[in-house]
C-alpha cells in the first residue's frame, strides 16, 4: 500500500469564506500516483471545515446567512468561550455544524465524485494562515 501526505495553506481576506479546493485535491491524487484508494481531507484547526456540496454562489451566501443566524459572531459576550479573551466561539460552533472532514474514493486515479459534488474549505475565523491535511492511501 502507498501513502501520501500534503498540507494545503490558506489565508482568507475575510473572517468567513468558502473556497473550492477540488482541483487542489485532484492535483494531490495525481502527485500520489495512487489509482485505487481513499483520500481524507481535513482542516488542522477547530474553527474551519472541509465539506462537500454544490459550487453555487447563492448557496454559499445561504450557508453563511444560516450559520450567522444559528451562531452570530456578535455580541461576542454572549459566549462563555469568549471569556477566555478569544472572540471566536461562533467559529467553533459554525465548524461543528459544517463538519470536520471528507473522505472521497479514488477510482482509476481520479476523485470518484458525484455530478455536482465539489470539495470546499469553509473558513469561520480567517485572516490568518491555516492549513488543510490531505492524506491518501491506496495502491
Ligand atoms: Zn477559540
Boltz pocket constraint, residues with backbone or C-beta under 6 A from the ligand:
constraints:
  - pocket:
      binder: B
      contacts: [[A, 81], [A, 86], [A, 88], [A, 89], [A, 92]]
      max_distance: 6.0
